[in-house]
Amino acid sequence: MTAAGYDASYYVATANTLDRFPALEGETDTDVCVIGAGYTGMSAALHLAEKGYQVTLLEANRVGWGASGRNGGQVCPGHNKEHSYLADKAGRKDADSLWQMSLESVELVKELVSRHDIQCDLKSGIAYVAARPKDVQYMHDSATYMQQELNYDGVRHLSTAEVQDMLGTDQYYGGKLWTDAAHLHPLNYALGLAAAAVKAGVKIYENSRVSGYQAGSQAQVRTDKGVVRCRYILLACNGYLDKLEPRIAGKIMPIKSLMLATEPLPEALCRQINRDDIAVADSKFAVNYFRLSGDNRMLWGGRETYTGRMPVDVASFVRKAMIRRYPFLKDVRIDYGWGGSLAITLNRQPHFERLEDNLFVAQGYSGHGVAMATLGGKLMAEAISTSAERFDVFSRFPTPAFPGGTLLRKPGLVAGMLYYSLLDML
């Protein structure tokens, strides 16, 4: 833990500002109380404040302390499931809406960065590349479907030759390139959202862990030193929900994703391993993802853990996957290694729900959190201020609980991941 109250990482070391907000003390009244200062909570707070609502935002640690300040920084359209799957499960109309809102989520991030002048190393392009030759056809079929069935021109096919030229390795094959996608410094984006929210009138309280709440006509949220009386409550805890709301805890599974940052690399080496300065994710079930930072470091992530324990040496644990693809980086110094919890759902689709008339939740982004959580906050704000129609498109999509609930979800998922990890290795 750093002196600033964040776990040490490259993102914390290069944060624009780490100004503190006070802890909640005493009682206060507000229109909306938001629990969790990640992308979901801050987006909801910002959009509500801009509509004239009084908003109080409670964070157990620091702004962006969780996944919002630790992730791979990829801002990509689409969902973990293909449009055809969504249509089978929810009908074509809702599937089309989910698709369009995924496109909106990326543009929303870009718009917020531009409008609020958030300095977060925003760059363009994400490649989804095949870790096995047999995966190429699936990726090309997916891109063709989007082009022909969804009339989307923001994705194109990548051949094996182009991928290997772009990335300087023969360990990846063809794939698809999202030209409208982006990548950024996630903590600086989170901090920028917080600054924008405060400017709009949001009251942020850090180190104010919520101990309990009640919705209904006399809604209130309690911390160990204070009480917030409110009209609406928004749960934006995601992978850090823990036992706060048992009704939805079994619908998500917190997992730990790990990352490293190398020392700054020479420009020629950067162009060799990432010619176009894009972000990359591969087709492994336990996905590898990487990109270059604003100061030319390799940022490499993956090697998820499902046991709840962090490796003793995160950097060495993650480095193995990087060296397997780029053996010539074996002598490059690793300056940072870190990890954090994110929430996945059983079907890898976000979980949105209105638990009571004035109690909303958005969580379980399953790796699509930068864009989709930002949109999730906006949709919760819409549901309170104007219409819940778009929020309800997500809430109608079924989110099954993990078998056995919170008690058995972890051993079940570990067993499943061992199976898929074996397939990855084979």
The 8 nearest C-alpha neighbors of each residue, nearest first, counted from 0:
[[1, 6, 5, 7, 4, 2, 3, 8],
 [2, 0, 3, 4, 5, 7, 6, 11],
 [1, 3, 4, 0, 5, 6, 7, 17],
 [2, 4, 1, 5, 17, 0, 19, 18],
 [5, 3, 2, 1, 0, 6, 61, 60],
 [6, 4, 1, 0, 3, 7, 64, 61],
 [5, 7, 0, 1, 8, 4, 11, 337],
 [6, 8, 1, 0, 5, 11, 337, 9],
 [9, 7, 11, 10, 337, 335, 12, 6],
 [8, 10, 12, 11, 335, 13, 260, 7],
 [9, 11, 13, 8, 12, 14, 186, 69],
 [10, 12, 14, 8, 13, 9, 7, 5],
 [11, 13, 9, 10, 14, 8, 7, 15],
 [14, 12, 10, 11, 9, 15, 187, 16],
 [15, 13, 11, 16, 187, 12, 10, 186],
 [16, 14, 187, 13, 17, 118, 190, 119],
 [15, 17, 14, 18, 190, 187, 13, 11],
 [18, 16, 19, 14, 3, 15, 190, 11],
 [17, 19, 16, 20, 3, 190, 15, 62],
 [20, 18, 17, 21, 205, 61, 3, 62],
 [19, 21, 205, 204, 203, 22, 18, 61],
 [22, 20, 204, 205, 23, 19, 203, 206],
 [23, 21, 204, 205, 206, 207, 24, 20],
 [22, 24, 204, 225, 207, 21, 224, 25],
 [25, 23, 225, 224, 22, 26, 226, 223],
 [24, 26, 225, 224, 226, 23, 27, 227],
 [27, 25, 226, 225, 227, 24, 28, 228],
 [26, 28, 227, 228, 226, 29, 25, 225],
 [29, 27, 228, 227, 229, 26, 30, 226],
 [28, 30, 229, 53, 31, 54, 228, 55],
 [31, 29, 53, 229, 230, 54, 52, 231],
 [32, 30, 231, 54, 229, 29, 230, 232],
 [31, 33, 55, 232, 56, 54, 229, 231],
 [32, 34, 56, 233, 232, 40, 57, 55],
 [35, 33, 57, 234, 235, 56, 233, 58],
 [34, 36, 58, 235, 236, 40, 37, 57],
 [37, 35, 40, 62, 58, 41, 63, 38],
 [36, 38, 63, 67, 40, 39, 35, 41],
 [37, 39, 373, 41, 40, 372, 42, 67],
 [40, 38, 376, 372, 373, 42, 37, 41],
 [41, 39, 36, 43, 235, 35, 37, 42],
 [40, 42, 44, 38, 43, 36, 39, 45],
 [41, 43, 376, 45, 39, 44, 373, 40],
 [44, 42, 376, 377, 40, 380, 46, 41],
 [43, 45, 41, 47, 42, 46, 48, 40],
 [44, 46, 196, 42, 48, 47, 43, 41],
 [47, 45, 49, 43, 48, 44, 377, 42],
 [48, 46, 50, 44, 49, 380, 52, 45],
 [49, 47, 52, 51, 45, 50, 46, 199],
 [48, 50, 46, 47, 51, 199, 45, 52],
 [51, 49, 47, 48, 52, 46, 384, 45],
 [50, 52, 48, 49, 47, 53, 199, 200],
 [53, 51, 48, 47, 50, 54, 30, 31],
 [52, 54, 30, 29, 48, 31, 51, 201],
 [55, 53, 31, 201, 32, 29, 30, 52],
 [54, 56, 202, 32, 201, 203, 33, 31],
 [55, 57, 33, 203, 32, 34, 202, 204],
 [58, 56, 34, 204, 35, 207, 203, 33],
 [59, 57, 205, 35, 36, 60, 207, 206],
 [58, 208, 60, 206, 207, 205, 57, 61],
 [61, 59, 206, 58, 205, 64, 62, 207],
 [62, 60, 64, 205, 63, 58, 206, 59],
 [61, 63, 36, 64, 37, 58, 190, 60],
 [62, 64, 68, 37, 67, 189, 65, 36],
 [63, 65, 61, 62, 68, 5, 60, 67],
 [66, 64, 67, 63, 68, 339, 69, 340],
 [65, 67, 69, 68, 341, 70, 340, 339],
 [68, 66, 63, 37, 65, 69, 38, 185],
 [67, 69, 186, 63, 185, 66, 64, 65],
 [68, 70, 66, 67, 339, 65, 186, 185],
 [71, 69, 72, 66, 68, 67, 185, 339],
 [72, 70, 73, 300, 69, 288, 289, 185],
 [71, 73, 183, 185, 182, 70, 184, 74],
 [74, 72, 182, 71, 75, 181, 183, 369],
 [75, 73, 181, 370, 182, 180, 369, 105],
 [74, 76, 180, 73, 105, 181, 77, 370],
 [77, 75, 101, 102, 105, 180, 78, 74],
 [76, 78, 101, 98, 75, 102, 79, 81],
 [77, 79, 80, 81, 76, 101, 348, 367],
 [78, 80, 347, 348, 81, 77, 365, 367],
 [81, 79, 78, 84, 82, 85, 348, 347],
 [80, 82, 84, 83, 85, 78, 79, 141],
 [81, 83, 85, 84, 86, 94, 80, 98],
 [82, 84, 86, 81, 85, 87, 94, 80],
 [85, 83, 87, 81, 86, 82, 80, 88],
 [84, 86, 82, 88, 94, 83, 87, 89],
 [85, 87, 90, 91, 94, 83, 89, 84],
 [88, 86, 84, 85, 90, 89, 83, 91],
 [89, 87, 85, 86, 90, 84, 396, 397],
 [88, 90, 86, 85, 87, 93, 396, 94],
 [91, 89, 86, 92, 93, 87, 94, 88],
 [90, 92, 86, 94, 93, 95, 89, 87],
 [93, 91, 95, 94, 90, 96, 86, 89],
 [92, 94, 96, 95, 91, 90, 89, 97],
 [95, 93, 86, 91, 97, 85, 96, 92],
 [96, 94, 98, 92, 93, 97, 91, 99],
 [95, 97, 93, 99, 98, 94, 100, 92],
 [98, 96, 94, 100, 95, 99, 93, 101],
 [97, 99, 95, 101, 96, 100, 77, 94],
 [100, 98, 96, 102, 101, 97, 95, 103],
 [99, 101, 103, 97, 102, 98, 104, 96],
 [100, 102, 76, 104, 98, 77, 103, 99],
 [103, 101, 76, 99, 100, 104, 105, 98],
 [102, 104, 100, 106, 101, 105, 107, 99],
 [103, 105, 370, 107, 101, 374, 102, 106],
 [106, 104, 108, 107, 370, 103, 102, 74],
 [105, 107, 109, 103, 108, 104, 110, 102],
 [106, 108, 110, 104, 105, 109, 103, 111],
 [109, 107, 111, 105, 110, 106, 112, 370],
 [110, 108, 106, 112, 107, 111, 113, 105],
 [111, 109, 107, 113, 108, 112, 114, 106],
 [110, 112, 114, 108, 113, 109, 115, 107],
 [113, 111, 117, 109, 110, 116, 115, 114],
 [112, 114, 116, 110, 111, 115, 109, 117],
 [115, 113, 111, 116, 112, 110, 117, 109],
 [114, 116, 117, 112, 113, 111, 195, 191],
 [117, 115, 113, 112, 114, 118, 111, 191],
 [118, 116, 112, 191, 115, 119, 188, 113],
 [117, 119, 120, 116, 187, 188, 112, 191],
 [118, 120, 184, 187, 121, 188, 183, 117],
 [121, 119, 183, 293, 184, 118, 122, 292],
 [120, 122, 183, 119, 182, 181, 123, 184],
 [123, 121, 182, 181, 120, 183, 124, 277],
 [124, 122, 181, 180, 182, 277, 179, 178],
 [125, 123, 178, 180, 277, 181, 177, 179],
 [124, 126, 278, 177, 277, 279, 180, 176],
 [125, 127, 176, 279, 175, 128, 177, 278],
 [128, 126, 280, 175, 281, 174, 279, 176],
 [129, 127, 174, 281, 173, 126, 282, 280],
 [128, 130, 172, 282, 131, 134, 174, 135],
 [129, 131, 171, 282, 281, 283, 172, 128],
 [130, 132, 129, 133, 134, 172, 171, 135],
 [133, 131, 134, 135, 172, 129, 130, 173],
 [132, 134, 131, 135, 136, 137, 129, 130],
 [135, 133, 129, 132, 137, 131, 136, 138],
 [136, 134, 138, 173, 137, 133, 174, 129],
 [135, 137, 139, 138, 134, 140, 133, 132],
 [136, 138, 140, 135, 139, 134, 141, 133],
 [139, 137, 141, 135, 136, 140, 174, 175],
 [138, 140, 136, 142, 141, 137, 156, 143],
 [141, 139, 143, 137, 138, 142, 136, 144],
 [140, 142, 138, 144, 139, 143, 137, 145],
 [143, 141, 139, 145, 144, 140, 146, 155],
 [142, 144, 146, 140, 145, 141, 147, 139],
 [145, 143, 141, 147, 148, 142, 146, 140],
 [146, 144, 149, 142, 143, 148, 151, 147],
 [145, 147, 151, 150, 143, 144, 152, 149],
 [146, 148, 144, 150, 145, 149, 143, 151],
 [149, 147, 144, 145, 150, 146, 143, 151],
 [148, 150, 145, 151, 147, 146, 144, 95],
 [151, 149, 146, 147, 148, 145, 152, 144],
 [150, 152, 146, 149, 145, 153, 154, 147],
 [151, 153, 154, 146, 150, 155, 145, 178],
 [154, 152, 178, 179, 151, 177, 155, 176],
 [155, 153, 177, 176, 152, 178, 142, 175],
 [156, 154, 176, 175, 142, 157, 177, 153],
 [155, 157, 175, 139, 174, 176, 142, 158],
 [158, 156, 174, 175, 173, 161, 162, 176],
 [159, 157, 173, 161, 160, 162, 156, 174],
 [158, 160, 173, 172, 162, 161, 163, 157],
 [159, 161, 163, 158, 162, 164, 173, 172],
 [160, 162, 164, 158, 159, 163, 165, 157],
 [163, 161, 165, 159, 164, 160, 173, 166],
 [162, 164, 166, 160, 168, 167, 165, 161],
 [163, 165, 161, 167, 162, 166, 160, 168],
 [166, 164, 162, 274, 163, 273, 161, 167],
 [167, 165, 272, 273, 163, 164, 168, 162],
 [166, 168, 272, 164, 163, 271, 165, 273],
 [169, 167, 163, 170, 166, 324, 171, 325],
 [168, 170, 171, 163, 167, 172, 324, 166],
 [171, 169, 168, 324, 130, 172, 163, 131],
 [172, 170, 130, 169, 129, 128, 163, 168],
 [171, 173, 159, 129, 132, 162, 128, 130],
 [174, 172, 159, 158, 157, 135, 129, 162],
 [173, 175, 128, 157, 138, 127, 129, 135],
 [174, 176, 156, 157, 127, 155, 126, 138],
 [175, 177, 126, 155, 154, 178, 125, 127],
 [176, 178, 154, 125, 180, 179, 124, 153],
 [177, 179, 124, 153, 180, 154, 176, 125],
 [180, 178, 153, 177, 124, 181, 123, 154],
 [181, 179, 75, 124, 177, 178, 74, 125],
 [180, 182, 123, 74, 124, 122, 73, 125],
 [183, 181, 73, 72, 122, 74, 121, 123],
 [182, 184, 121, 72, 120, 119, 185, 122],
 [183, 185, 119, 187, 120, 186, 72, 188],
 [186, 184, 188, 72, 68, 187, 183, 189],
 [187, 185, 68, 189, 188, 184, 10, 190],
 [186, 188, 190, 119, 189, 185, 184, 14],
 [187, 189, 191, 185, 186, 190, 119, 184],
 [190, 188, 186, 192, 191, 187, 63, 185],
 [189, 191, 187, 193, 192, 188, 186, 194],
 [190, 192, 188, 194, 117, 193, 189, 187],
 [191, 193, 195, 189, 190, 194, 196, 41],
 [192, 194, 196, 190, 191, 195, 197, 41],
 [195, 193, 191, 197, 196, 192, 198, 190],
 [196, 194, 192, 198, 193, 197, 191, 199],
 [197, 195, 45, 193, 199, 198, 201, 194],
 [198, 196, 201, 200, 194, 199, 195, 193],
 [197, 199, 195, 196, 200, 194, 201, 193],
 [200, 198, 196, 197, 48, 201, 49, 195],
 [201, 199, 197, 198, 48, 196, 202, 53],
 [200, 202, 197, 54, 196, 55, 199, 203],
 [201, 203, 55, 56, 54, 197, 200, 204],
 [204, 202, 56, 55, 57, 201, 20, 205],
 [203, 205, 22, 57, 21, 23, 20, 58],
 [206, 204, 58, 22, 207, 61, 20, 60],
 [205, 207, 60, 59, 22, 58, 208, 61],
 [208, 206, 59, 205, 22, 58, 23, 57],
 [207, 209, 59, 222, 206, 58, 210, 57],
 [208, 210, 222, 211, 221, 207, 59, 220],
 [211, 209, 222, 221, 208, 223, 212, 243],
 [212, 210, 221, 209, 220, 243, 222, 213],
 [213, 211, 220, 219, 221, 214, 210, 218],
 [212, 214, 218, 219, 220, 215, 211, 217],
 [213, 215, 218, 358, 357, 219, 217, 212],
 [216, 214, 218, 217, 357, 213, 356, 355],
 [215, 217, 218, 214, 230, 357, 213, 229],
 [218, 216, 215, 219, 214, 228, 213, 229],
 [219, 217, 214, 213, 215, 229, 216, 228],
 [218, 220, 228, 227, 213, 212, 229, 217],
 [219, 221, 212, 227, 226, 211, 228, 213],
 [222, 220, 226, 211, 209, 210, 212, 225],
 [221, 223, 209, 210, 225, 224, 208, 207],
 [222, 224, 225, 210, 221, 208, 209, 207],
 [225, 223, 24, 222, 25, 23, 226, 221],
 [224, 226, 25, 24, 222, 26, 23, 221],
 [225, 227, 221, 26, 220, 222, 25, 27],
 [228, 226, 27, 220, 219, 28, 26, 229],
 [229, 227, 219, 28, 218, 27, 29, 226],
 [228, 230, 29, 30, 31, 218, 231, 219],
 [229, 231, 30, 31, 218, 357, 232, 228],
 [232, 230, 31, 357, 229, 358, 32, 30],
 [231, 233, 358, 32, 31, 33, 357, 359],
 [232, 234, 33, 359, 360, 358, 34, 235],
 [235, 233, 360, 34, 236, 359, 33, 232],
 [234, 236, 35, 40, 34, 39, 237, 361],
 [235, 237, 240, 35, 239, 234, 238, 34],
 [238, 236, 362, 239, 240, 235, 342, 363],
 [239, 237, 342, 341, 253, 240, 340, 236],
 [238, 240, 236, 237, 241, 340, 253, 65],
 [239, 241, 236, 237, 238, 243, 242, 248],
 [240, 242, 239, 243, 248, 238, 244, 245],
 [243, 241, 244, 245, 240, 248, 239, 247],
 [242, 244, 241, 240, 245, 211, 210, 209],
 [243, 245, 246, 242, 247, 248, 240, 241],
 [246, 244, 248, 247, 242, 243, 249, 241],
 [247, 245, 244, 248, 249, 354, 250, 243],
 [246, 248, 250, 245, 249, 244, 251, 400],
 [249, 247, 245, 250, 251, 246, 244, 405],
 [250, 248, 404, 405, 400, 247, 251, 401],
 [249, 251, 400, 247, 248, 401, 344, 399],
 [252, 250, 344, 343, 249, 342, 363, 248],
 [251, 253, 343, 342, 344, 254, 250, 408],
 [254, 252, 342, 238, 341, 340, 343, 251],
 [255, 253, 305, 340, 341, 304, 342, 252],
 [256, 254, 340, 339, 304, 303, 341, 338],
 [255, 257, 303, 338, 339, 301, 340, 304],
 [256, 258, 338, 301, 300, 337, 303, 302],
 [259, 257, 300, 337, 299, 336, 338, 301],
 [260, 258, 336, 335, 299, 314, 298, 337],
 [259, 261, 298, 335, 297, 334, 333, 296],
 [262, 260, 333, 334, 296, 297, 332, 263],
 [261, 263, 332, 334, 296, 333, 264, 260],
 [264, 262, 296, 295, 294, 261, 265, 297],
 [263, 265, 295, 296, 262, 269, 266, 268],
 [266, 264, 268, 267, 269, 263, 295, 270],
 [265, 267, 269, 268, 270, 264, 295, 271],
 [268, 266, 270, 269, 265, 271, 264, 272],
 [267, 269, 271, 265, 270, 266, 272, 264],
 [270, 268, 266, 271, 267, 272, 273, 265],
 [269, 271, 274, 273, 267, 268, 272, 266],
 [272, 270, 268, 269, 167, 273, 274, 267],
 [271, 273, 166, 167, 269, 270, 274, 268],
 [274, 272, 166, 270, 276, 275, 271, 269],
 [273, 275, 270, 165, 271, 276, 272, 166],
 [274, 276, 277, 273, 165, 270, 124, 166],
 [277, 275, 273, 274, 291, 278, 290, 270],
 [278, 276, 124, 125, 275, 290, 123, 279],
 [277, 279, 290, 125, 289, 126, 124, 182],
 [280, 278, 126, 289, 288, 125, 127, 290],
 [281, 279, 288, 127, 287, 128, 126, 289],
 [280, 282, 128, 127, 287, 283, 129, 286],
 [283, 281, 129, 130, 286, 128, 284, 280],
 [282, 284, 286, 285, 281, 423, 130, 287],
 [283, 285, 286, 282, 419, 423, 420, 416],
 [286, 284, 283, 302, 303, 287, 420, 301],
 [285, 287, 283, 284, 281, 301, 282, 288],
 [286, 288, 301, 281, 280, 300, 285, 283],
 [289, 287, 280, 300, 279, 299, 301, 286],
 [288, 290, 299, 279, 298, 278, 300, 280],
 [291, 289, 278, 298, 297, 279, 277, 292],
 [290, 292, 297, 296, 295, 298, 276, 293],
 [293, 291, 295, 296, 294, 298, 297, 290],
 [292, 294, 295, 120, 291, 296, 184, 119],
 [293, 295, 292, 296, 263, 291, 264, 262],
 [296, 294, 263, 292, 291, 264, 293, 297],
 [297, 295, 263, 292, 261, 291, 264, 262],
 [296, 298, 291, 261, 260, 290, 299, 292],
 [299, 297, 260, 289, 290, 259, 291, 296],
 [300, 298, 289, 259, 258, 288, 297, 260],
 [301, 299, 258, 288, 257, 287, 289, 259],
 [300, 302, 287, 303, 257, 286, 256, 288],
 [301, 303, 317, 257, 285, 304, 256, 300],
 [304, 302, 256, 301, 255, 257, 305, 285],
 [303, 305, 255, 306, 254, 256, 302, 307],
 [306, 304, 254, 307, 413, 255, 303, 409],
 [305, 307, 308, 304, 409, 413, 254, 410],
 [306, 308, 305, 309, 304, 254, 255, 253],
 [309, 307, 306, 310, 304, 305, 255, 311],
 [308, 310, 311, 307, 313, 304, 338, 255],
 [311, 309, 313, 312, 308, 316, 304, 314],
 [310, 312, 313, 309, 316, 308, 315, 314],
 [313, 311, 310, 315, 314, 316, 336, 309],
 [314, 312, 316, 336, 310, 315, 337, 311],
 [313, 315, 336, 317, 316, 259, 312, 318],
 [316, 314, 318, 317, 313, 312, 319, 336],
 [315, 317, 313, 314, 318, 319, 312, 310],
 [318, 316, 314, 319, 315, 320, 302, 313],
 [317, 319, 315, 321, 320, 316, 314, 322],
 [320, 318, 322, 321, 317, 316, 323, 315],
 [319, 321, 323, 318, 322, 317, 324, 287],
 [320, 322, 318, 323, 324, 319, 325, 299],
 [323, 321, 326, 325, 319, 324, 320, 329],
 [322, 324, 320, 321, 325, 326, 319, 170],
 [325, 323, 322, 321, 170, 326, 168, 320],
 [324, 326, 322, 327, 323, 328, 321, 168],
 [327, 325, 322, 328, 329, 323, 324, 321],
 [326, 328, 325, 329, 322, 330, 331, 324],
 [329, 327, 331, 326, 330, 325, 322, 321],
 [330, 328, 327, 326, 331, 322, 325, 332],
 [331, 329, 328, 332, 327, 326, 333, 322],
 [330, 332, 328, 329, 333, 261, 262, 264],
 [333, 331, 262, 261, 334, 330, 329, 328],
 [332, 334, 261, 262, 335, 260, 331, 314],
 [333, 335, 261, 262, 260, 332, 336, 259],
 [336, 334, 260, 259, 9, 8, 333, 337],
 [335, 337, 259, 314, 313, 258, 8, 260],
 [338, 336, 258, 8, 257, 313, 259, 335],
 [339, 337, 257, 256, 258, 255, 69, 340],
 [338, 340, 255, 256, 66, 69, 65, 341],
 [341, 339, 255, 254, 238, 253, 66, 256],
 [340, 342, 238, 253, 254, 66, 255, 343],
 [343, 341, 238, 253, 363, 252, 251, 237],
 [342, 344, 365, 363, 252, 251, 347, 364],
 [345, 343, 347, 251, 363, 346, 250, 252],
 [344, 346, 347, 401, 399, 343, 400, 251],
 [345, 347, 344, 348, 398, 399, 80, 343],
 [348, 346, 344, 365, 345, 343, 79, 349],
 [347, 349, 346, 344, 350, 364, 79, 365],
 [350, 348, 364, 363, 362, 351, 347, 344],
 [349, 351, 362, 363, 361, 398, 348, 352],
 [352, 350, 361, 394, 360, 393, 349, 362],
 [353, 351, 394, 360, 354, 359, 350, 361],
 [352, 354, 359, 355, 358, 360, 356, 351],
 [353, 355, 358, 352, 359, 356, 360, 357],
 [356, 354, 358, 357, 353, 214, 359, 215],
 [355, 357, 358, 353, 354, 215, 359, 214],
 [356, 358, 231, 355, 232, 214, 215, 359],
 [359, 357, 355, 232, 354, 356, 353, 233],
 [360, 358, 353, 233, 352, 354, 234, 232],
 [359, 361, 234, 352, 351, 233, 235, 353],
 [362, 360, 351, 350, 235, 375, 352, 234],
 [363, 361, 237, 350, 364, 349, 351, 360],
 [362, 364, 342, 343, 349, 344, 365, 350],
 [363, 365, 349, 368, 367, 366, 362, 343],
 [366, 364, 343, 363, 347, 367, 342, 344],
 [365, 367, 368, 364, 343, 341, 342, 369],
 [368, 366, 364, 365, 371, 369, 370, 75],
 [367, 369, 372, 364, 371, 366, 370, 365],
 [370, 368, 372, 74, 371, 367, 373, 73],
 [369, 371, 104, 373, 74, 105, 368, 372],
 [370, 372, 374, 368, 373, 104, 367, 369],
 [373, 371, 375, 39, 368, 374, 38, 370],
 [372, 374, 38, 39, 370, 371, 376, 375],
 [373, 375, 371, 377, 104, 372, 376, 378],
 [376, 374, 372, 378, 377, 373, 39, 371],
 [375, 377, 43, 39, 42, 379, 374, 373],
 [376, 378, 374, 380, 43, 375, 379, 42],
 [379, 377, 381, 375, 380, 390, 376, 382],
 [380, 378, 382, 376, 381, 377, 43, 375],
 [379, 381, 377, 43, 378, 383, 47, 382],
 [382, 380, 378, 384, 385, 379, 383, 386],
 [387, 381, 383, 386, 379, 380, 384, 385],
 [384, 382, 380, 381, 385, 379, 386, 387],
 [383, 385, 381, 382, 380, 386, 47, 50],
 [386, 384, 381, 382, 383, 387, 380, 388],
 [385, 387, 382, 388, 381, 384, 383, 389],
 [382, 386, 388, 390, 389, 391, 381, 385],
 [389, 387, 391, 386, 390, 392, 382, 381],
 [388, 390, 392, 391, 387, 378, 393, 386],
 [391, 389, 387, 378, 392, 388, 393, 394],
 [390, 392, 394, 388, 393, 389, 395, 387],
 [393, 391, 389, 395, 390, 394, 93, 388],
 [394, 392, 391, 396, 395, 390, 351, 389],
 [393, 395, 391, 351, 352, 396, 392, 390],
 [396, 394, 392, 393, 391, 397, 89, 352],
 [395, 397, 394, 393, 89, 398, 392, 88],
 [398, 396, 395, 399, 394, 88, 350, 89],
 [399, 397, 350, 396, 400, 250, 346, 344],
 [400, 398, 397, 250, 401, 345, 346, 344],
 [401, 399, 250, 249, 402, 404, 398, 345],
 [400, 402, 404, 408, 249, 250, 345, 403],
 [403, 401, 404, 408, 400, 407, 411, 249],
 [402, 404, 407, 408, 406, 401, 405, 400],
 [405, 403, 249, 401, 402, 406, 408, 407],
 [404, 406, 249, 408, 407, 403, 248, 401],
 [407, 405, 404, 408, 403, 409, 249, 410],
 [408, 406, 403, 409, 410, 405, 404, 411],
 [407, 409, 411, 405, 401, 404, 410, 403],
 [408, 410, 412, 411, 407, 413, 305, 306],
 [411, 409, 413, 412, 407, 408, 414, 306],
 [412, 410, 408, 414, 409, 413, 407, 415],
 [411, 413, 415, 409, 414, 410, 416, 408],
 [412, 414, 410, 416, 415, 411, 409, 305],
 [415, 413, 417, 411, 412, 416, 410, 418],
 [416, 414, 412, 418, 413, 417, 411, 419],
 [415, 417, 419, 413, 418, 414, 420, 412],
 [416, 418, 420, 414, 415, 419, 413, 421],
 [417, 419, 415, 421, 416, 420, 414, 422],
 [420, 418, 422, 416, 421, 417, 423, 415],
 [421, 419, 423, 417, 422, 418, 416, 424],
 [420, 422, 424, 418, 419, 423, 417, 425],
 [421, 423, 419, 425, 420, 424, 418, 284],
 [424, 422, 420, 421, 425, 283, 419, 284],
 [425, 423, 421, 422, 420, 419, 283, 418],
 [424, 422, 423, 421, 420, 419, 131, 418]]
